[in-house]
Amino acid sequence: MGQFIFRRLIIAVFVSLTVSVIGFSLLRLSGDLAHQLAGDDARPAQVADVAHRYGLDRPLYVQYVDWAGNALTGNLGRSLFTNEPVSELIGERIGVTLKLAIFSILFAAIIGVTLGVTAAVRANSAIDRGALALAVFGQAIPNFWFGLILIVVFGVTLQWLPISGSDSLLNFVLPTVTLGFTVMPPFMRLTRSGMLDVLNADYIRTARAKGLLPHTVIFKHALRNAILPVVSLLAVTFGFLLGGSVIVESVFALNGIGLLAFQSIVRADFPVVQAIIVFVSFAYIGLTLLADIVNAWLDPRIRLA
């Protein structure tokens, strides 16, 4: 197990380095940052002054080495719009996004896995068809539209829940349902598919022939093997929720890093955009590494692959 973790850790380090280089380079090559910062009406001398002030006139590899060295010490630069340290801007907002992501992934996983197991156990029944229809609906519906419907029904008409802000856990109910419902379908379909394959396996028939209780066969023997792909999906989906919740954060006025990323792109605040890209990318890599370790723990065969 130790060798498996070490190999995966080395791969994660190389991937992180590659992602940081690509993210840094693409942002610089996406356009003339100095001209964007100076303004459309700026004269060439002013553009050159801005480029020199922010080090944009240096070779790209020099800019990267300088930025990476500072980033390793926690210095991600300062916002060009507010002049605040980028690390403080992200630190102030990451809590909101983390709460939303955790609540949403729990909602999606619990509902999706439950529906998937139920649909597989009752394959080709009305329950199975209803679960599949709900999954299709969840994947097809735009999350901003679904969020607005929830606001109108539960926030405006019934006045049961708050529709904006992040002061209490109640503020996260509607955003969690909105975001969680739209990422729930893959959990349902993957669990259902895995359970259908496992339930037809020889060892499951043997377990049933021994007289084991149905719930023991399903949850102790079948689900343990069918859940392996879901663990990987959890990691990827959680990373997506960290960086892809900008629309839901905007609809419900949640001041998270998704909304910060959108605002920074509009303002051409490239130090903030760059830091968020790297942060979300590293989160993806770390979560994928964690998923690999959990899968290897659940299935020893993976360690030998």
Number of C-alpha atoms within 10 A of each C-alpha: 12 9 10 15 16 11 10 16 16 11 14 17 14 11 15 19 15 12 17 20 16 13 17 23 16 11 16 17 10 8 10 13 20 21 18 16 19 17 12 9 10 13 12 11 9 15 21 16 16 19 19 13 11 14 15 18 14 11 9 15 12 12 17 15 12 12 16 18 12 13 14 9 8 11 15 20 19 18 19 18 14 10 9 12 17 23 18 14 17 18 13 13 17 18 14 20 23 16 17 28 25 16 19 27 23 16 18 26 24 15 17 27 23 16 26 29 26 18 26 24 17 14 15 11 12 11 16 20 14 14 23 19 12 17 23 15 14 21 15 11 12 13 23 18 13 19 22 18 14 19 23 13 14 16 17 14 10 10 12 12 17 20 25 20 15 18 11 9 11 15 18 24 16 23 30 23 20 23 29 26 25 22 24 27 28 23 27 28 23 21 27 28 16 21 25 20 13 20 19 11 12 10 14 17 12 12 15 15 9 9 9 13 10 11 10 13 19 20 13 11 16 23 19 14 17 23 20 20 15 22 19 18 18 20 21 17 22 22 21 17 22 24 22 20 21 22 17 24 24 17 18 21 16 26 20 27 28 25 22 21 23 15 15 20 13 10 14 16 20 23 20 26 22 23 21 21 18 19 16 18 21 20 20 21 22 18 19 22 19 18 21 21 19 14 21 19 13 14 13 11 10 14 16 9 7
